[in-house]
Amino acid sequence: MALGEAPVLDTLVDINAAALQRTELDAVTLLMVRIAALAAVDASATSYVMHIGPAAEAGLTIEQVQDVLVAVAPIVGAPRVLNASQNILEAFGLAVAALQTVGTNADV
């Protein structure tokens, strides 16, 4: 049986931390590579949610994200790029909603 209160989330955090420790990519480049990988595997919006905060903190622009999707389109195909675009927008909406909920609960 998996251990801990949130074993899946804890494992994902650990895997990401290990990957970050083993790369010398700057934050923006790393996030661009991850977005390209997420598009390639047709990741869900929830997979993109984990990257919204770090992307904002690193200064990744929407134009850079668009450049990544344009660059990978010939490799991964139009349907995946369209899904990625939709999932990124959905992830952004989920992140904004979560922040609004946190802000509302902080006022109580």
Phi and psi restraints in degrees (range 20) as a CNS / XPLOR table:
assign (resid 1 and name C) (resid 2 and name N)
       (resid 2 and name CA) (resid 2 and name C) 1.0 -65.4 20.0 2
assign (resid 2 and name N) (resid 2 and name CA)
       (resid 2 and name C) (resid 3 and name N) 1.0 143.6 20.0 2
assign (resid 2 and name C) (resid 3 and name N)
       (resid 3 and name CA) (resid 3 and name C) 1.0 -103.5 20.0 2
assign (resid 3 and name N) (resid 3 and name CA)
       (resid 3 and name C) (resid 4 and name N) 1.0 152.2 20.0 2
assign (resid 3 and name C) (resid 4 and name N)
       (resid 4 and name CA) (resid 4 and name C) 1.0 100.7 20.0 2
assign (resid 4 and name N) (resid 4 and name CA)
       (resid 4 and name C) (resid 5 and name N) 1.0 169.7 20.0 2
assign (resid 4 and name C) (resid 5 and name N)
       (resid 5 and name CA) (resid 5 and name C) 1.0 -72.5 20.0 2
assign (resid 5 and name N) (resid 5 and name CA)
       (resid 5 and name C) (resid 6 and name N) 1.0 -34.9 20.0 2
assign (resid 5 and name C) (resid 6 and name N)
       (resid 6 and name CA) (resid 6 and name C) 1.0 -137.2 20.0 2
assign (resid 6 and name N) (resid 6 and name CA)
       (resid 6 and name C) (resid 7 and name N) 1.0 70.2 20.0 2
assign (resid 6 and name C) (resid 7 and name N)
       (resid 7 and name CA) (resid 7 and name C) 1.0 -61.7 20.0 2
assign (resid 7 and name N) (resid 7 and name CA)
       (resid 7 and name C) (resid 8 and name N) 1.0 -34.9 20.0 2
assign (resid 7 and name C) (resid 8 and name N)
       (resid 8 and name CA) (resid 8 and name C) 1.0 -69.9 20.0 2
assign (resid 8 and name N) (resid 8 and name CA)
       (resid 8 and name C) (resid 9 and name N) 1.0 -49.1 20.0 2
assign (resid 8 and name C) (resid 9 and name N)
       (resid 9 and name CA) (resid 9 and name C) 1.0 -61.9 20.0 2
assign (resid 9 and name N) (resid 9 and name CA)
       (resid 9 and name C) (resid 10 and name N) 1.0 -43.1 20.0 2
assign (resid 9 and name C) (resid 10 and name N)
       (resid 10 and name CA) (resid 10 and name C) 1.0 -59.4 20.0 2
assign (resid 10 and name N) (resid 10 and name CA)
       (resid 10 and name C) (resid 11 and name N) 1.0 -40.6 20.0 2
assign (resid 10 and name C) (resid 11 and name N)
       (resid 11 and name CA) (resid 11 and name C) 1.0 -65.3 20.0 2
assign (resid 11 and name N) (resid 11 and name CA)
       (resid 11 and name C) (resid 12 and name N) 1.0 -43.8 20.0 2
assign (resid 11 and name C) (resid 12 and name N)
       (resid 12 and name CA) (resid 12 and name C) 1.0 -62.7 20.0 2
assign (resid 12 and name N) (resid 12 and name CA)
       (resid 12 and name C) (resid 13 and name N) 1.0 -40.5 20.0 2
assign (resid 12 and name C) (resid 13 and name N)
       (resid 13 and name CA) (resid 13 and name C) 1.0 -62.4 20.0 2
assign (resid 13 and name N) (resid 13 and name CA)
       (resid 13 and name C) (resid 14 and name N) 1.0 -44.6 20.0 2
assign (resid 13 and name C) (resid 14 and name N)
       (resid 14 and name CA) (resid 14 and name C) 1.0 -62.6 20.0 2
assign (resid 14 and name N) (resid 14 and name CA)
       (resid 14 and name C) (resid 15 and name N) 1.0 -43.4 20.0 2
assign (resid 14 and name C) (resid 15 and name N)
       (resid 15 and name CA) (resid 15 and name C) 1.0 -62.3 20.0 2
assign (resid 15 and name N) (resid 15 and name CA)
       (resid 15 and name C) (resid 16 and name N) 1.0 -44.1 20.0 2
assign (resid 15 and name C) (resid 16 and name N)
       (resid 16 and name CA) (resid 16 and name C) 1.0 -65.3 20.0 2
assign (resid 16 and name N) (resid 16 and name CA)
       (resid 16 and name C) (resid 17 and name N) 1.0 -41.0 20.0 2
assign (resid 16 and name C) (resid 17 and name N)
       (resid 17 and name CA) (resid 17 and name C) 1.0 -61.8 20.0 2
assign (resid 17 and name N) (resid 17 and name CA)
       (resid 17 and name C) (resid 18 and name N) 1.0 -43.0 20.0 2
assign (resid 17 and name C) (resid 18 and name N)
       (resid 18 and name CA) (resid 18 and name C) 1.0 -62.5 20.0 2
assign (resid 18 and name N) (resid 18 and name CA)
       (resid 18 and name C) (resid 19 and name N) 1.0 -42.5 20.0 2
assign (resid 18 and name C) (resid 19 and name N)
       (resid 19 and name CA) (resid 19 and name C) 1.0 -63.8 20.0 2
assign (resid 19 and name N) (resid 19 and name CA)
       (resid 19 and name C) (resid 20 and name N) 1.0 -41.2 20.0 2
assign (resid 19 and name C) (resid 20 and name N)
       (resid 20 and name CA) (resid 20 and name C) 1.0 -65.0 20.0 2
assign (resid 20 and name N) (resid 20 and name CA)
       (resid 20 and name C) (resid 21 and name N) 1.0 -34.4 20.0 2
assign (resid 20 and name C) (resid 21 and name N)
       (resid 21 and name CA) (resid 21 and name C) 1.0 -71.9 20.0 2
assign (resid 21 and name N) (resid 21 and name CA)
       (resid 21 and name C) (resid 22 and name N) 1.0 -20.2 20.0 2
assign (resid 21 and name C) (resid 22 and name N)
       (resid 22 and name CA) (resid 22 and name C) 1.0 -105.0 20.0 2
assign (resid 22 and name N) (resid 22 and name CA)
       (resid 22 and name C) (resid 23 and name N) 1.0 10.6 20.0 2
assign (resid 22 and name C) (resid 23 and name N)
       (resid 23 and name CA) (resid 23 and name C) 1.0 -123.0 20.0 2
assign (resid 23 and name N) (resid 23 and name CA)
       (resid 23 and name C) (resid 24 and name N) 1.0 151.7 20.0 2
assign (resid 23 and name C) (resid 24 and name N)
       (resid 24 and name CA) (resid 24 and name C) 1.0 -111.2 20.0 2
assign (resid 24 and name N) (resid 24 and name CA)
       (resid 24 and name C) (resid 25 and name N) 1.0 15.0 20.0 2
assign (resid 24 and name C) (resid 25 and name N)
       (resid 25 and name CA) (resid 25 and name C) 1.0 -69.8 20.0 2
assign (resid 25 and name N) (resid 25 and name CA)
       (resid 25 and name C) (resid 26 and name N) 1.0 143.6 20.0 2
assign (resid 25 and name C) (resid 26 and name N)
       (resid 26 and name CA) (resid 26 and name C) 1.0 -70.2 20.0 2
assign (resid 26 and name N) (resid 26 and name CA)
       (resid 26 and name C) (resid 27 and name N) 1.0 164.2 20.0 2
assign (resid 26 and name C) (resid 27 and name N)
       (resid 27 and name CA) (resid 27 and name C) 1.0 -59.7 20.0 2
assign (resid 27 and name N) (resid 27 and name CA)
       (resid 27 and name C) (resid 28 and name N) 1.0 -43.3 20.0 2
assign (resid 27 and name C) (resid 28 and name N)
       (resid 28 and name CA) (resid 28 and name C) 1.0 -65.0 20.0 2
assign (resid 28 and name N) (resid 28 and name CA)
       (resid 28 and name C) (resid 29 and name N) 1.0 -45.3 20.0 2
assign (resid 28 and name C) (resid 29 and name N)
       (resid 29 and name CA) (resid 29 and name C) 1.0 -62.7 20.0 2
assign (resid 29 and name N) (resid 29 and name CA)
       (resid 29 and name C) (resid 30 and name N) 1.0 -43.7 20.0 2
assign (resid 29 and name C) (resid 30 and name N)
       (resid 30 and name CA) (resid 30 and name C) 1.0 -58.6 20.0 2
assign (resid 30 and name N) (resid 30 and name CA)
       (resid 30 and name C) (resid 31 and name N) 1.0 -45.1 20.0 2
assign (resid 30 and name C) (resid 31 and name N)
       (resid 31 and name CA) (resid 31 and name C) 1.0 -67.9 20.0 2
assign (resid 31 and name N) (resid 31 and name CA)
       (resid 31 and name C) (resid 32 and name N) 1.0 -35.3 20.0 2
assign (resid 31 and name C) (resid 32 and name N)
       (resid 32 and name CA) (resid 32 and name C) 1.0 -64.8 20.0 2
assign (resid 32 and name N) (resid 32 and name CA)
       (resid 32 and name C) (resid 33 and name N) 1.0 -40.8 20.0 2
assign (resid 32 and name C) (resid 33 and name N)
       (resid 33 and name CA) (resid 33 and name C) 1.0 -63.7 20.0 2
assign (resid 33 and name N) (resid 33 and name CA)
       (resid 33 and name C) (resid 34 and name N) 1.0 -42.8 20.0 2
assign (resid 33 and name C) (resid 34 and name N)
       (resid 34 and name CA) (resid 34 and name C) 1.0 -65.3 20.0 2
assign (resid 34 and name N) (resid 34 and name CA)
       (resid 34 and name C) (resid 35 and name N) 1.0 -39.6 20.0 2
assign (resid 34 and name C) (resid 35 and name N)
       (resid 35 and name CA) (resid 35 and name C) 1.0 -63.3 20.0 2
assign (resid 35 and name N) (resid 35 and name CA)
       (resid 35 and name C) (resid 36 and name N) 1.0 -41.8 20.0 2
assign (resid 35 and name C) (resid 36 and name N)
       (resid 36 and name CA) (resid 36 and name C) 1.0 -61.0 20.0 2
assign (resid 36 and name N) (resid 36 and name CA)
       (resid 36 and name C) (resid 37 and name N) 1.0 -42.6 20.0 2
assign (resid 36 and name C) (resid 37 and name N)
       (resid 37 and name CA) (resid 37 and name C) 1.0 -65.8 20.0 2
assign (resid 37 and name N) (resid 37 and name CA)
       (resid 37 and name C) (resid 38 and name N) 1.0 -41.1 20.0 2
assign (resid 37 and name C) (resid 38 and name N)
       (resid 38 and name CA) (resid 38 and name C) 1.0 -62.6 20.0 2
assign (resid 38 and name N) (resid 38 and name CA)
       (resid 38 and name C) (resid 39 and name N) 1.0 -41.5 20.0 2
assign (resid 38 and name C) (resid 39 and name N)
       (resid 39 and name CA) (resid 39 and name C) 1.0 -62.8 20.0 2
assign (resid 39 and name N) (resid 39 and name CA)
       (resid 39 and name C) (resid 40 and name N) 1.0 -40.8 20.0 2
assign (resid 39 and name C) (resid 40 and name N)
       (resid 40 and name CA) (resid 40 and name C) 1.0 -63.6 20.0 2
assign (resid 40 and name N) (resid 40 and name CA)
       (resid 40 and name C) (resid 41 and name N) 1.0 -35.0 20.0 2
assign (resid 40 and name C) (resid 41 and name N)
       (resid 41 and name CA) (resid 41 and name C) 1.0 -95.6 20.0 2
assign (resid 41 and name N) (resid 41 and name CA)
       (resid 41 and name C) (resid 42 and name N) 1.0 6.3 20.0 2
assign (resid 41 and name C) (resid 42 and name N)
       (resid 42 and name CA) (resid 42 and name C) 1.0 58.6 20.0 2
assign (resid 42 and name N) (resid 42 and name CA)
       (resid 42 and name C) (resid 43 and name N) 1.0 48.8 20.0 2
assign (resid 42 and name C) (resid 43 and name N)
       (resid 43 and name CA) (resid 43 and name C) 1.0 -67.0 20.0 2
assign (resid 43 and name N) (resid 43 and name CA)
       (resid 43 and name C) (resid 44 and name N) 1.0 152.9 20.0 2
assign (resid 43 and name C) (resid 44 and name N)
       (resid 44 and name CA) (resid 44 and name C) 1.0 -77.4 20.0 2
assign (resid 44 and name N) (resid 44 and name CA)
       (resid 44 and name C) (resid 45 and name N) 1.0 168.5 20.0 2
assign (resid 44 and name C) (resid 45 and name N)
       (resid 45 and name CA) (resid 45 and name C) 1.0 -59.0 20.0 2
assign (resid 45 and name N) (resid 45 and name CA)
       (resid 45 and name C) (resid 46 and name N) 1.0 -36.2 20.0 2
assign (resid 45 and name C) (resid 46 and name N)
       (resid 46 and name CA) (resid 46 and name C) 1.0 -63.2 20.0 2
assign (resid 46 and name N) (resid 46 and name CA)
       (resid 46 and name C) (resid 47 and name N) 1.0 -28.8 20.0 2
assign (resid 46 and name C) (resid 47 and name N)
       (resid 47 and name CA) (resid 47 and name C) 1.0 -68.3 20.0 2
assign (resid 47 and name N) (resid 47 and name CA)
       (resid 47 and name C) (resid 48 and name N) 1.0 -34.3 20.0 2
assign (resid 47 and name C) (resid 48 and name N)
       (resid 48 and name CA) (resid 48 and name C) 1.0 -74.6 20.0 2
assign (resid 48 and name N) (resid 48 and name CA)
       (resid 48 and name C) (resid 49 and name N) 1.0 -28.0 20.0 2
assign (resid 48 and name C) (resid 49 and name N)
       (resid 49 and name CA) (resid 49 and name C) 1.0 -56.5 20.0 2
assign (resid 49 and name N) (resid 49 and name CA)
       (resid 49 and name C) (resid 50 and name N) 1.0 -38.7 20.0 2
assign (resid 49 and name C) (resid 50 and name N)
       (resid 50 and name CA) (resid 50 and name C) 1.0 -62.2 20.0 2
assign (resid 50 and name N) (resid 50 and name CA)
       (resid 50 and name C) (resid 51 and name N) 1.0 -16.4 20.0 2
assign (resid 50 and name C) (resid 51 and name N)
       (resid 51 and name CA) (resid 51 and name C) 1.0 -105.7 20.0 2
assign (resid 51 and name N) (resid 51 and name CA)
       (resid 51 and name C) (resid 52 and name N) 1.0 -6.4 20.0 2
assign (resid 51 and name C) (resid 52 and name N)
       (resid 52 and name CA) (resid 52 and name C) 1.0 -63.6 20.0 2
assign (resid 52 and name N) (resid 52 and name CA)
       (resid 52 and name C) (resid 53 and name N) 1.0 -53.0 20.0 2
assign (resid 52 and name C) (resid 53 and name N)
       (resid 53 and name CA) (resid 53 and name C) 1.0 -60.5 20.0 2
assign (resid 53 and name N) (resid 53 and name CA)
       (resid 53 and name C) (resid 54 and name N) 1.0 -53.5 20.0 2
assign (resid 53 and name C) (resid 54 and name N)
       (resid 54 and name CA) (resid 54 and name C) 1.0 -58.8 20.0 2
assign (resid 54 and name N) (resid 54 and name CA)
       (resid 54 and name C) (resid 55 and name N) 1.0 -36.3 20.0 2
assign (resid 54 and name C) (resid 55 and name N)
       (resid 55 and name CA) (resid 55 and name C) 1.0 -64.8 20.0 2
assign (resid 55 and name N) (resid 55 and name CA)
       (resid 55 and name C) (resid 56 and name N) 1.0 -44.4 20.0 2
assign (resid 55 and name C) (resid 56 and name N)
       (resid 56 and name CA) (resid 56 and name C) 1.0 -63.4 20.0 2
assign (resid 56 and name N) (resid 56 and name CA)
       (resid 56 and name C) (resid 57 and name N) 1.0 -43.7 20.0 2
assign (resid 56 and name C) (resid 57 and name N)
       (resid 57 and name CA) (resid 57 and name C) 1.0 -64.1 20.0 2
assign (resid 57 and name N) (resid 57 and name CA)
       (resid 57 and name C) (resid 58 and name N) 1.0 -35.9 20.0 2
assign (resid 57 and name C) (resid 58 and name N)
       (resid 58 and name CA) (resid 58 and name C) 1.0 -78.8 20.0 2
assign (resid 58 and name N) (resid 58 and name CA)
       (resid 58 and name C) (resid 59 and name N) 1.0 -15.0 20.0 2
assign (resid 58 and name C) (resid 59 and name N)
       (resid 59 and name CA) (resid 59 and name C) 1.0 87.2 20.0 2
assign (resid 59 and name N) (resid 59 and name CA)
       (resid 59 and name C) (resid 60 and name N) 1.0 19.4 20.0 2
assign (resid 59 and name C) (resid 60 and name N)
       (resid 60 and name CA) (resid 60 and name C) 1.0 -65.5 20.0 2
assign (resid 60 and name N) (resid 60 and name CA)
       (resid 60 and name C) (resid 61 and name N) 1.0 129.9 20.0 2
assign (resid 60 and name C) (resid 61 and name N)
       (resid 61 and name CA) (resid 61 and name C) 1.0 -97.6 20.0 2
assign (resid 61 and name N) (resid 61 and name CA)
       (resid 61 and name C) (resid 62 and name N) 1.0 160.9 20.0 2
assign (resid 61 and name C) (resid 62 and name N)
       (resid 62 and name CA) (resid 62 and name C) 1.0 -64.0 20.0 2
assign (resid 62 and name N) (resid 62 and name CA)
       (resid 62 and name C) (resid 63 and name N) 1.0 -32.4 20.0 2
assign (resid 62 and name C) (resid 63 and name N)
       (resid 63 and name CA) (resid 63 and name C) 1.0 -64.3 20.0 2
assign (resid 63 and name N) (resid 63 and name CA)
       (resid 63 and name C) (resid 64 and name N) 1.0 -37.5 20.0 2
assign (resid 63 and name C) (resid 64 and name N)
       (resid 64 and name CA) (resid 64 and name C) 1.0 -67.4 20.0 2
assign (resid 64 and name N) (resid 64 and name CA)
       (resid 64 and name C) (resid 65 and name N) 1.0 -39.2 20.0 2
assign (resid 64 and name C) (resid 65 and name N)
       (resid 65 and name CA) (resid 65 and name C) 1.0 -63.9 20.0 2
assign (resid 65 and name N) (resid 65 and name CA)
       (resid 65 and name C) (resid 66 and name N) 1.0 -43.4 20.0 2
assign (resid 65 and name C) (resid 66 and name N)
       (resid 66 and name CA) (resid 66 and name C) 1.0 -61.0 20.0 2
assign (resid 66 and name N) (resid 66 and name CA)
       (resid 66 and name C) (resid 67 and name N) 1.0 -41.7 20.0 2
assign (resid 66 and name C) (resid 67 and name N)
       (resid 67 and name CA) (resid 67 and name C) 1.0 -59.4 20.0 2
assign (resid 67 and name N) (resid 67 and name CA)
       (resid 67 and name C) (resid 68 and name N) 1.0 -40.9 20.0 2
assign (resid 67 and name C) (resid 68 and name N)
       (resid 68 and name CA) (resid 68 and name C) 1.0 -61.5 20.0 2
assign (resid 68 and name N) (resid 68 and name CA)
       (resid 68 and name C) (resid 69 and name N) 1.0 -46.6 20.0 2
assign (resid 68 and name C) (resid 69 and name N)
       (resid 69 and name CA) (resid 69 and name C) 1.0 -65.4 20.0 2
assign (resid 69 and name N) (resid 69 and name CA)
       (resid 69 and name C) (resid 70 and name N) 1.0 -38.0 20.0 2
assign (resid 69 and name C) (resid 70 and name N)
       (resid 70 and name CA) (resid 70 and name C) 1.0 -64.3 20.0 2
assign (resid 70 and name N) (resid 70 and name CA)
       (resid 70 and name C) (resid 71 and name N) 1.0 -42.3 20.0 2
assign (resid 70 and name C) (resid 71 and name N)
       (resid 71 and name CA) (resid 71 and name C) 1.0 -65.0 20.0 2
assign (resid 71 and name N) (resid 71 and name CA)
       (resid 71 and name C) (resid 72 and name N) 1.0 -36.8 20.0 2
assign (resid 71 and name C) (resid 72 and name N)
       (resid 72 and name CA) (resid 72 and name C) 1.0 -88.7 20.0 2
assign (resid 72 and name N) (resid 72 and name CA)
       (resid 72 and name C) (resid 73 and name N) 1.0 -12.7 20.0 2
assign (resid 72 and name C) (resid 73 and name N)
       (resid 73 and name CA) (resid 73 and name C) 1.0 -53.5 20.0 2
assign (resid 73 and name N) (resid 73 and name CA)
       (resid 73 and name C) (resid 74 and name N) 1.0 -44.3 20.0 2
assign (resid 73 and name C) (resid 74 and name N)
       (resid 74 and name CA) (resid 74 and name C) 1.0 -66.6 20.0 2
assign (resid 74 and name N) (resid 74 and name CA)
       (resid 74 and name C) (resid 75 and name N) 1.0 -22.9 20.0 2
assign (resid 74 and name C) (resid 75 and name N)
       (resid 75 and name CA) (resid 75 and name C) 1.0 -88.3 20.0 2
assign (resid 75 and name N) (resid 75 and name CA)
       (resid 75 and name C) (resid 76 and name N) 1.0 -49.2 20.0 2
assign (resid 75 and name C) (resid 76 and name N)
       (resid 76 and name CA) (resid 76 and name C) 1.0 -92.9 20.0 2
assign (resid 76 and name N) (resid 76 and name CA)
       (resid 76 and name C) (resid 77 and name N) 1.0 -19.3 20.0 2
assign (resid 76 and name C) (resid 77 and name N)
       (resid 77 and name CA) (resid 77 and name C) 1.0 98.2 20.0 2
assign (resid 77 and name N) (resid 77 and name CA)
       (resid 77 and name C) (resid 78 and name N) 1.0 154.4 20.0 2
assign (resid 77 and name C) (resid 78 and name N)
       (resid 78 and name CA) (resid 78 and name C) 1.0 -59.7 20.0 2
assign (resid 78 and name N) (resid 78 and name CA)
       (resid 78 and name C) (resid 79 and name N) 1.0 -43.7 20.0 2
assign (resid 78 and name C) (resid 79 and name N)
       (resid 79 and name CA) (resid 79 and name C) 1.0 -59.2 20.0 2
assign (resid 79 and name N) (resid 79 and name CA)
       (resid 79 and name C) (resid 80 and name N) 1.0 -40.1 20.0 2
assign (resid 79 and name C) (resid 80 and name N)
       (resid 80 and name CA) (resid 80 and name C) 1.0 -70.4 20.0 2
assign (resid 80 and name N) (resid 80 and name CA)
       (resid 80 and name C) (resid 81 and name N) 1.0 -37.3 20.0 2
assign (resid 80 and name C) (resid 81 and name N)
       (resid 81 and name CA) (resid 81 and name C) 1.0 -66.7 20.0 2
assign (resid 81 and name N) (resid 81 and name CA)
       (resid 81 and name C) (resid 82 and name N) 1.0 -40.9 20.0 2
assign (resid 81 and name C) (resid 82 and name N)
       (resid 82 and name CA) (resid 82 and name C) 1.0 -64.0 20.0 2
assign (resid 82 and name N) (resid 82 and name CA)
       (resid 82 and name C) (resid 83 and name N) 1.0 -42.5 20.0 2
assign (resid 82 and name C) (resid 83 and name N)
       (resid 83 and name CA) (resid 83 and name C) 1.0 -62.3 20.0 2
assign (resid 83 and name N) (resid 83 and name CA)
       (resid 83 and name C) (resid 84 and name N) 1.0 -42.1 20.0 2
assign (resid 83 and name C) (resid 84 and name N)
       (resid 84 and name CA) (resid 84 and name C) 1.0 -61.0 20.0 2
assign (resid 84 and name N) (resid 84 and name CA)
       (resid 84 and name C) (resid 85 and name N) 1.0 -44.3 20.0 2
assign (resid 84 and name C) (resid 85 and name N)
       (resid 85 and name CA) (resid 85 and name C) 1.0 -59.5 20.0 2
assign (resid 85 and name N) (resid 85 and name CA)
       (resid 85 and name C) (resid 86 and name N) 1.0 -46.4 20.0 2
assign (resid 85 and name C) (resid 86 and name N)
       (resid 86 and name CA) (resid 86 and name C) 1.0 -64.3 20.0 2
assign (resid 86 and name N) (resid 86 and name CA)
       (resid 86 and name C) (resid 87 and name N) 1.0 -42.6 20.0 2
assign (resid 86 and name C) (resid 87 and name N)
       (resid 87 and name CA) (resid 87 and name C) 1.0 -68.9 20.0 2
assign (resid 87 and name N) (resid 87 and name CA)
       (resid 87 and name C) (resid 88 and name N) 1.0 -33.5 20.0 2
assign (resid 87 and name C) (resid 88 and name N)
       (resid 88 and name CA) (resid 88 and name C) 1.0 -65.9 20.0 2
assign (resid 88 and name N) (resid 88 and name CA)
       (resid 88 and name C) (resid 89 and name N) 1.0 -44.2 20.0 2
assign (resid 88 and name C) (resid 89 and name N)
       (resid 89 and name CA) (resid 89 and name C) 1.0 -63.1 20.0 2
assign (resid 89 and name N) (resid 89 and name CA)
       (resid 89 and name C) (resid 90 and name N) 1.0 -41.5 20.0 2
assign (resid 89 and name C) (resid 90 and name N)
       (resid 90 and name CA) (resid 90 and name C) 1.0 -64.4 20.0 2
assign (resid 90 and name N) (resid 90 and name CA)
       (resid 90 and name C) (resid 91 and name N) 1.0 -41.0 20.0 2
assign (resid 90 and name C) (resid 91 and name N)
       (resid 91 and name CA) (resid 91 and name C) 1.0 -63.0 20.0 2
assign (resid 91 and name N) (resid 91 and name CA)
       (resid 91 and name C) (resid 92 and name N) 1.0 -41.5 20.0 2
assign (resid 91 and name C) (resid 92 and name N)
       (resid 92 and name CA) (resid 92 and name C) 1.0 -61.5 20.0 2
assign (resid 92 and name N) (resid 92 and name CA)
       (resid 92 and name C) (resid 93 and name N) 1.0 -43.8 20.0 2
assign (resid 92 and name C) (resid 93 and name N)
       (resid 93 and name CA) (resid 93 and name C) 1.0 -61.7 20.0 2
assign (resid 93 and name N) (resid 93 and name CA)
       (resid 93 and name C) (resid 94 and name N) 1.0 -41.3 20.0 2
assign (resid 93 and name C) (resid 94 and name N)
       (resid 94 and name CA) (resid 94 and name C) 1.0 -63.7 20.0 2
assign (resid 94 and name N) (resid 94 and name CA)
       (resid 94 and name C) (resid 95 and name N) 1.0 -41.0 20.0 2
assign (resid 94 and name C) (resid 95 and name N)
       (resid 95 and name CA) (resid 95 and name C) 1.0 -65.4 20.0 2
assign (resid 95 and name N) (resid 95 and name CA)
       (resid 95 and name C) (resid 96 and name N) 1.0 -43.1 20.0 2
assign (resid 95 and name C) (resid 96 and name N)
       (resid 96 and name CA) (resid 96 and name C) 1.0 -63.2 20.0 2
assign (resid 96 and name N) (resid 96 and name CA)
       (resid 96 and name C) (resid 97 and name N) 1.0 -44.3 20.0 2
assign (resid 96 and name C) (resid 97 and name N)
       (resid 97 and name CA) (resid 97 and name C) 1.0 -61.2 20.0 2
assign (resid 97 and name N) (resid 97 and name CA)
       (resid 97 and name C) (resid 98 and name N) 1.0 -40.8 20.0 2
assign (resid 97 and name C) (resid 98 and name N)
       (resid 98 and name CA) (resid 98 and name C) 1.0 -64.4 20.0 2
assign (resid 98 and name N) (resid 98 and name CA)
       (resid 98 and name C) (resid 99 and name N) 1.0 -41.3 20.0 2
assign (resid 98 and name C) (resid 99 and name N)
       (resid 99 and name CA) (resid 99 and name C) 1.0 -65.4 20.0 2
assign (resid 99 and name N) (resid 99 and name CA)
       (resid 99 and name C) (resid 100 and name N) 1.0 -38.9 20.0 2
assign (resid 99 and name C) (resid 100 and name N)
       (resid 100 and name CA) (resid 100 and name C) 1.0 -66.4 20.0 2
assign (resid 100 and name N) (resid 100 and name CA)
       (resid 100 and name C) (resid 101 and name N) 1.0 -38.1 20.0 2
assign (resid 100 and name C) (resid 101 and name N)
       (resid 101 and name CA) (resid 101 and name C) 1.0 -65.5 20.0 2
assign (resid 101 and name N) (resid 101 and name CA)
       (resid 101 and name C) (resid 102 and name N) 1.0 -42.3 20.0 2
assign (resid 101 and name C) (resid 102 and name N)
       (resid 102 and name CA) (resid 102 and name C) 1.0 -63.3 20.0 2
assign (resid 102 and name N) (resid 102 and name CA)
       (resid 102 and name C) (resid 103 and name N) 1.0 -43.5 20.0 2
assign (resid 102 and name C) (resid 103 and name N)
       (resid 103 and name CA) (resid 103 and name C) 1.0 -63.4 20.0 2
assign (resid 103 and name N) (resid 103 and name CA)
       (resid 103 and name C) (resid 104 and name N) 1.0 -39.7 20.0 2
assign (resid 103 and name C) (resid 104 and name N)
       (resid 104 and name CA) (resid 104 and name C) 1.0 -66.8 20.0 2
assign (resid 104 and name N) (resid 104 and name CA)
       (resid 104 and name C) (resid 105 and name N) 1.0 -42.5 20.0 2
assign (resid 104 and name C) (resid 105 and name N)
       (resid 105 and name CA) (resid 105 and name C) 1.0 -70.0 20.0 2
assign (resid 105 and name N) (resid 105 and name CA)
       (resid 105 and name C) (resid 106 and name N) 1.0 -27.1 20.0 2
assign (resid 105 and name C) (resid 106 and name N)
       (resid 106 and name CA) (resid 106 and name C) 1.0 -71.1 20.0 2
assign (resid 106 and name N) (resid 106 and name CA)
       (resid 106 and name C) (resid 107 and name N) 1.0 -26.3 20.0 2
assign (resid 106 and name C) (resid 107 and name N)
       (resid 107 and name CA) (resid 107 and name C) 1.0 -76.1 20.0 2
assign (resid 107 and name N) (resid 107 and name CA)
       (resid 107 and name C) (resid 108 and name N) 1.0 -16.2 20.0 2
